[in-house]
Amino acid sequence: MNAGPLDGLPTRAQIAHLITQRRPPRDTLPGWQHFRETRGLLVPPPMPTAAQWRLVPEDRRTDFDLFQRLTIVNLPIQDTPMSAKVSRLIHRRLLGNALKQDDPTLSGIVVSGSGNHGKTATVCSVGAFFEDMWLDLHQQLNPTAVEGTIDLHAPVVYVQTPVTATPKGLCQTILAFFDASSKGLTLPQLIRQVAQSLQDHGVRALIIDDINRLRMHRSDDQDVLDLIRSLMSSQVTLILTGVNIPGLGLLREAKWDPHKRQWKMPPLETTRVHGLEVTQTERRFEMVELGNFGYSTDQEMQDFLDHLQGIEDHLRLHKAFPGMLTEGSMPGYLYRRCKGVVGILARLIADGAQEAMDSERELLDENLLDEIVIGRENRDDEETPQPQADPKPGKGKPAGKRRNSAFDDHGPETAAG
């Protein structure tokens, strides 16, 4: 590794390894451990001055450009006032539940929010931090291990709700995290296997992502939700995340309590899941909303500026300057573009920085960012096409055999009606 202007820059082989290294899926034990052990390790090198850059050999310039792009598209996860609130609640609940000794059913948390608000990133970050702390507390050993067993210790489990959710499918998804076989097992056997696996591996927290895939007008999905609640009696803290949970019927009549500043969730009418009776667990979830940045008060503006400063400190562009993202009209421009959504802001900055590299402008300004289109932000004024009426029989295309619509999914509103 060369000393001097690019001291600290990884070698070409190291950069290639960072790009091509195998990343197991996070919803497996190896994938979760890889995420936990490598998060926050990708740090950009110091930026050389113009005079120093002229002394850098051509091959190392190529290495720097590649590593520069690698760090730009992997902007670090920063704490925001919104994520900090969610993180404190989750950590408090995880630690409190882990220390309880006589509560048969542990309270859980539901994290809701719109897309690109960082729900998964926030929850996984807190889960990884809790696991680090738990492992250090017990010298990397499972405090509940049975003598003579060799089960791996997994304080935190992360899975995603199956696209087509059934109780059996969810059980298989959880068992797949441990690479445990579920072939040929009946549902009662699968449920017992899941409960046993959670205990054997010393699981303290079970994160179930994309819970918004459940639709309460489908009986299978109701059974899945009842199964999830039943897992709360396994001395495991359940953390559910999803998009717009109050509006999906998942919690049915959930209402915002302005005095307690939290969602109030009345009991659900539950059903039996192959003999599993769910009683008071409906009241043991607390829902928290992960929102976006505001920009109407001095404190909200300062919070957004602090976030932009964190991004600016991470960028490596040759013509970047202090205040590139935080001074003048740029903060207001960026807020208008992303509407305070952290995920959209990160994509806008990352795409803009890559364009700055490709065009050799090497800095970010409003003119350059105007060239970057994120999602459908510039299509709001377009006319939404209206569905065409079906042609009447005998006119236009001949009517064929009508499709049987008995099993069509008409959504929760239609079913409720």
C-alpha positions in Angstrom: 0.0 0.0 0.0 1.4 3.4 -1.0 2.1 6.0 1.7 1.4 9.6 1.1 -1.7 11.3 -0.4 -3.7 8.0 -0.5 -2.5 6.5 2.7 -5.3 4.4 4.1 -6.8 3.6 0.7 -7.3 -0.2 0.3 -5.2 -2.0 -2.3 -6.8 -3.0 -5.5 -7.2 -6.6 -4.3 -8.9 -5.4 -1.2 -11.3 -3.2 -3.1 -12.1 -6.1 -5.4 -12.8 -8.2 -2.4 -15.2 -5.6 -1.0 -17.1 -5.5 -4.3 -17.2 -9.3 -5.0 -17.4 -10.7 -1.4 -20.3 -13.0 -0.8 -23.1 -11.5 1.2 -25.5 -14.1 2.4 -29.2 -13.1 2.7 -29.9 -11.2 5.9 -32.8 -13.6 6.7 -30.4 -16.4 7.4 -28.1 -16.8 10.4 -24.9 -16.4 8.3 -26.3 -13.4 6.6 -27.4 -11.7 9.8 -24.0 -12.3 11.4 -22.3 -10.9 8.3 -24.5 -7.7 8.5 -23.9 -7.4 12.3 -20.1 -7.8 12.0 -19.5 -5.6 9.0 -21.9 -2.7 9.5 -20.2 0.6 9.6 -16.8 -0.7 8.4 -16.8 0.9 5.0 -15.1 4.3 5.7 -13.9 6.5 2.8 -10.2 7.5 2.7 -9.0 11.1 3.3 -9.5 13.3 0.3 -6.2 14.4 -1.2 -5.6 18.0 -2.1 -5.1 19.1 -5.8 -1.3 19.2 -5.3 -1.3 15.8 -3.7 -3.5 14.3 -6.4 -0.9 15.3 -9.1 1.6 13.1 -7.3 -0.7 10.0 -7.3 0.3 7.3 -9.9 -2.4 6.6 -12.6 -3.2 3.1 -11.3 -3.8 4.3 -7.8 -6.1 7.1 -9.2 -8.2 4.3 -10.8 -8.3 2.5 -7.4 -9.4 5.8 -5.7 -12.1 6.4 -8.3 -13.5 2.9 -7.8 -13.4 3.1 -4.0 -14.9 6.7 -4.2 -17.9 5.3 -6.1 -18.2 2.4 -3.7 -18.4 4.6 -0.6 -20.8 7.0 -2.4 -23.4 4.4 -3.2 -23.1 3.0 0.4 -23.8 6.2 2.4 -23.8 5.4 6.1 -27.0 5.0 8.1 -27.2 8.1 10.2 -29.3 8.6 13.3 -32.2 11.1 12.8 -34.6 12.5 15.4 -37.2 10.1 14.1 -35.0 7.0 14.0 -33.5 7.9 17.4 -37.0 7.8 19.0 -37.8 4.4 17.5 -34.3 3.1 18.4 -34.7 4.1 22.1 -38.1 2.4 22.3 -36.9 -0.8 20.7 -33.7 -1.0 22.8 -35.6 -0.2 26.0 -38.2 -2.9 25.2 -35.5 -5.5 24.2 -33.4 -4.9 27.3 -36.4 -4.8 29.6 -37.9 -8.0 28.3 -34.5 -9.7 28.4 -34.3 -9.0 32.1 -37.8 -10.1 33.0 -38.0 -13.3 34.9 -41.7 -14.0 35.6 -43.7 -12.5 32.7 -45.0 -15.4 30.6 -45.8 -13.1 27.6 -43.4 -10.4 26.5 -44.6 -7.1 25.0 -43.8 -6.4 21.4 -43.4 -3.5 19.0 -44.8 -2.6 15.6 -42.8 -0.1 13.5 -44.9 1.5 10.8 -44.1 4.1 8.2 -44.1 4.9 4.5 -41.6 3.5 2.0 -38.0 4.7 2.1 -38.2 5.9 5.6 -35.6 3.5 6.9 -37.7 1.2 9.0 -35.7 -2.0 8.2 -32.4 -0.2 8.5 -33.3 1.3 11.9 -34.8 -1.9 13.4 -31.8 -4.0 12.2 -29.3 -1.5 13.5 -30.9 -1.6 16.9 -31.1 -5.4 16.8 -27.4 -5.7 15.9 -26.4 -3.3 18.7 -28.5 -5.3 21.2 -26.9 -8.6 20.1 -23.4 -7.1 20.4 -24.2 -6.0 23.9 -25.9 -9.3 24.8 -23.0 -11.4 23.6 -20.5 -9.2 25.5 -22.5 -9.6 28.6 -22.4 -13.4 28.4 -18.8 -13.8 27.0 -20.2 -14.8 23.6 -21.9 -17.8 25.1 -25.6 -18.8 25.3 -26.7 -18.4 28.9 -29.6 -20.7 28.4 -27.7 -23.5 26.6 -28.4 -27.1 27.6 -25.2 -28.9 28.6 -23.9 -31.2 25.9 -25.7 -29.4 23.0 -24.0 -27.5 20.2 -26.7 -25.2 19.0 -25.5 -21.9 17.6 -26.2 -18.8 19.7 -28.6 -16.4 17.8 -29.9 -13.6 20.2 -31.6 -11.9 17.2 -33.5 -13.4 14.3 -34.5 -11.5 11.2 -37.0 -12.9 8.7 -39.4 -11.5 6.2 -43.1 -12.2 6.0 -43.8 -14.7 3.2 -45.3 -13.2 0.1 -48.2 -15.7 0.3 -48.5 -15.9 4.1 -49.7 -19.1 5.8 -48.9 -20.3 9.3 -47.0 -23.2 7.8 -45.1 -20.8 5.5 -44.1 -18.5 8.4 -42.9 -21.5 10.5 -40.8 -22.7 7.5 -39.3 -19.2 7.1 -38.2 -19.0 10.7 -36.7 -22.5 10.6 -34.9 -21.6 7.4 -33.1 -18.8 9.3 -31.3 -21.6 11.2 -31.1 -23.9 8.2 -33.3 -26.3 10.0 -35.3 -28.9 8.1 -39.0 -28.6 8.0 -39.8 -31.3 5.4 -42.7 -33.5 6.1 -43.8 -31.8 9.3 -47.4 -31.0 10.0 -48.4 -27.5 11.2 -48.6 -28.5 14.9 -45.1 -30.1 14.6 -43.8 -27.0 12.8 -45.1 -24.7 15.6 -43.4 -26.9 18.3 -40.2 -27.0 16.2 -40.2 -23.2 15.9 -40.7 -22.7 19.6 -38.0 -25.2 20.4 -35.5 -23.6 18.0 -36.1 -20.2 19.5 -35.3 -21.6 22.9 -32.3 -23.8 21.8 -30.6 -20.9 20.0 -31.1 -18.4 22.9 -33.2 -16.1 20.8 -34.2 -12.9 22.6 -35.7 -10.9 19.6 -37.6 -12.0 16.5 -37.8 -9.3 13.8 -40.5 -10.0 11.2 -40.2 -7.5 8.3 -42.8 -6.6 5.6 -45.7 -7.5 7.9 -47.9 -5.3 5.7 -48.1 -8.3 3.4 -50.8 -9.7 5.7 -54.4 -8.8 4.7 -57.0 -9.4 7.4 -59.8 -10.3 5.1 -58.0 -13.6 4.3 -58.4 -16.3 6.9 -54.8 -17.6 6.3 -53.4 -14.2 7.1 -55.5 -14.0 10.3 -54.1 -17.3 11.3 -50.6 -16.0 10.7 -51.2 -13.0 12.9 -52.5 -15.3 15.6 -49.4 -17.5 15.3 -47.2 -14.5 15.6 -48.9 -13.5 18.8 -48.6 -17.0 20.2 -44.8 -16.7 19.7 -44.8 -14.0 22.3 -45.1 -16.6 25.0 -41.7 -18.1 24.0 -39.8 -15.4 26.0 -39.0 -13.7 22.7 -39.6 -10.0 21.9 -41.4 -9.6 18.6 -40.6 -6.6 16.4 -42.9 -6.2 13.4 -42.2 -3.7 10.6 -44.3 -2.7 7.7 -45.7 0.1 5.5 -48.8 2.0 6.6 -49.9 -0.6 9.1 -52.9 1.5 10.5 -54.4 1.7 7.1 -54.1 -2.0 6.2 -56.6 -3.5 8.7 -53.7 -5.3 10.4 -54.6 -3.7 13.7 -58.2 -3.0 12.6 -59.5 -0.1 14.7 -56.1 1.3 15.8 -56.4 5.0 16.6 -53.9 7.7 17.5 -54.0 8.8 21.1 -52.9 12.5 21.1 -52.4 12.5 24.8 -50.2 9.5 25.1 -48.7 10.2 21.6 -49.0 6.5 20.6 -51.3 4.2 18.7 -54.1 2.6 20.7 -54.9 -0.9 19.7 -58.1 -2.5 21.0 -58.4 -6.3 21.2 -58.8 -8.3 18.0 -61.3 -11.1 17.7 -58.9 -14.0 17.3 -59.3 -17.5 16.2 -57.7 -20.8 17.2 -54.6 -21.9 15.3 -54.6 -25.6 15.5 -55.2 -25.6 19.2 -53.2 -22.4 20.0 -55.4 -20.0 22.0 -54.4 -16.4 21.9 -55.7 -14.4 24.9 -54.3 -11.1 26.1 -51.5 -10.8 23.5 -53.5 -8.5 21.3 -52.8 -5.7 23.9 -49.1 -6.4 24.2 -48.0 -4.6 21.0 -47.0 -0.9 21.0 -46.9 0.8 17.6 -44.5 3.6 16.7 -44.5 5.6 13.5 -41.2 6.3 11.7 -41.8 9.6 9.9 -39.8 12.0 7.7 -38.0 15.2 8.4 -40.0 18.4 9.0 -38.9 21.8 7.8 -41.2 24.3 9.4 -39.4 25.1 12.7 -35.9 26.2 13.5 -35.2 22.8 15.3 -36.5 20.8 12.3 -34.4 22.8 9.9 -31.3 22.3 12.1 -32.0 18.6 12.3 -32.1 18.4 8.5 -28.9 20.5 8.2 -27.2 18.1 10.6 -28.2 15.2 8.5 -26.9 16.9 5.3 -23.7 17.6 7.1 -23.2 13.9 7.9 -23.7 13.1 4.2 -21.4 15.8 3.1 -18.6 14.6 5.4 -18.9 11.1 3.8 -18.7 12.3 0.1 -15.5 12.3 -1.7 -15.6 14.6 -4.7 -12.5 16.5 -5.9 -14.2 19.9 -6.1 -16.4 19.5 -3.1 -16.3 22.4 -0.5 -17.5 22.9 3.0 -21.2 23.9 3.0 -21.8 22.3 -0.4 -25.0 20.7 0.9 -25.7 22.9 3.9 -25.4 26.5 2.8 -27.3 28.8 0.6 -30.4 27.5 -1.1 -29.2 23.9 -1.3 -30.9 22.7 2.0 -34.3 24.0 0.9 -33.8 22.6 -2.6 -32.9 19.1 -1.3 -35.8 19.2 1.1 -38.2 20.0 -1.7 -36.8 17.2 -3.9 -37.0 14.5 -1.2 -39.9 15.9 0.9 -37.9 15.0 4.0 -37.7 11.2 3.2 -34.3 9.9 4.1 -34.2 7.1 1.6 -35.1 9.4 -1.3 -32.5 11.9 -0.2 -29.8 9.3 -0.1 -30.6 8.1 -3.6 -30.7 11.6 -4.9 -27.3 12.4 -3.4 -25.7 9.1 -4.5 -27.0 9.3 -8.1 -26.0 13.0 -8.2 -22.5 12.2 -6.9 -22.0 9.5 -9.5 -23.1 11.9 -12.2 -20.6 14.5 -10.9 -17.9 11.9 -11.3 -19.0 10.8 -14.8 -19.3 14.3 -16.0 -16.0 15.4 -14.3 -17.8 18.2 -12.6 -16.8 16.6 -9.2 -19.3 18.6 -7.1 -23.0 18.8 -6.4 -25.1 21.8 -7.2 -28.8 22.4 -8.1 -28.1 22.4 -11.8 -26.5 19.0 -11.7 -29.2 17.5 -9.4 -31.9 18.8 -11.7 -30.7 16.2 -14.1 -31.4 13.4 -11.6 -35.0 12.0 -11.6 -36.0 10.0 -8.5 -39.0 7.7 -8.9 -42.2 9.5 -10.1 -41.4 12.9 -8.5 -41.8 14.7 -11.9 -44.9 12.9 -12.9 -47.3 14.2 -10.4 -49.0 16.5 -12.9 -49.5 13.8 -15.5 -53.0 12.7 -16.2 -53.7 9.3 -14.7 -55.0 7.0 -17.4 -58.5 5.8 -16.7 -59.5 2.2 -17.1 -61.3 1.4 -20.3 -64.8 -0.2 -20.1 -65.1 -3.7 -21.3 -66.5 -4.0 -24.9 -70.1 -5.0 -25.0 -70.8 -8.4 -26.5 -71.3 -8.2 -30.2 -69.2 -5.0 -30.5 -65.5 -4.8 -31.0 -63.6 -7.9 -29.8 -65.8 -11.0 -29.6 -66.7 -12.0 -26.0 -65.0 -15.2 -25.0 -65.6 -17.5 -22.1 -66.0 -15.6 -18.9 -63.4 -16.2 -16.2 -64.5 -17.6 -12.9 -63.9 -14.8 -10.3 -65.0 -16.7 -7.2 -61.5 -16.8 -5.7 -60.5 -13.2 -6.7 -58.9 -11.1 -3.9 -61.0 -7.9 -3.8 -59.1 -6.4 -0.9 -60.0 -5.6 2.7 -62.5 -2.8 2.0 -64.6 -4.9 -0.4 -64.5 -7.9 2.0 -65.5 -5.7 4.9 -68.4 -4.3 2.9 
